[in-house]
Amino acid sequence: MTIAELPTGWEVWSEEPTRLVVVYRPDIFDTEAFPAPCLPTLYVTKGSRDRRPGRPDPDADDPWYVTLYLEPEVEGAREVYDDREGALSGTLELAKAFDAGDLDYRSWYQVPRSAYLDRLDELTGRGT
């Protein structure tokens, strides 16, 4: 995956050998147009993000995880891959699906936020 392959609106926020963070439209999730904590974020990690604090670097045989969050406590899609290349391809596919409005992110919420989700639908083309 290269930055050029990401759908418009997705940006690489940070990249390390065992972690990649990709965010959606940081230009509008700025507390004015959309709430900053709701910044859709794709985390690509070698090993689980939930591993114990202080644990050393991931083991060589740890899988790669791709997780899409709509908010810090709202986890949507989560996929597991054997290698970095597969995880990067999966990241690209999730970013495309989100951008196209193909993901049912409303079902990820236990407490619906209708007004916010209506605006997000418009942003991702689901509201048209």
HUFEN-V619786 format. One record per pair of residues at least 4 apart in sequence whose ideal C-beta (glycine too) atoms are under 6 Angstrom apart, sorted by the first residue. I is the first residue (numbers start at 1). J is the second residue. D is the distance in whole Angstrom. If there is no record, write none. Layout:
# HUFEN-V619786
I:J:D
I:J:D
This chain:
# HUFEN-V619786
1:5:6
1:88:4
1:92:5
3:12:6
5:92:6
6:10:4
6:95:6
7:95:5
7:96:5
7:99:4
9:24:6
9:25:5
10:22:6
10:24:6
10:95:5
11:23:6
12:22:6
13:21:4
13:23:5
14:21:5
15:20:5
18:46:4
18:58:6
19:45:5
20:44:4
21:43:6
22:42:4
23:39:5
23:41:5
24:40:4
25:29:6
28:33:4
28:34:5
29:34:5
29:36:5
29:39:4
31:36:5
34:38:6
37:71:6
38:71:5
40:70:6
41:69:5
42:68:5
42:91:5
43:49:6
43:67:5
44:66:5
44:87:5
44:91:5
45:49:5
45:65:5
46:58:4
46:62:6
46:64:6
47:51:6
47:58:3
47:62:4
48:65:6
51:55:5
58:62:4
63:80:5
64:81:4
64:84:6
64:87:4
65:80:6
66:79:5
66:87:5
66:90:5
66:91:5
67:78:5
68:76:4
68:77:5
68:94:6
69:75:6
70:74:4
70:76:6
70:105:6
74:108:5
76:105:6
76:108:5
77:94:6
79:90:5
81:86:4
81:87:4
81:90:6
82:86:6
97:102:4
97:103:5
98:103:5
101:124:4
101:125:4
101:126:4
106:117:5
113:117:6
121:126:4
121:127:4
122:127:4
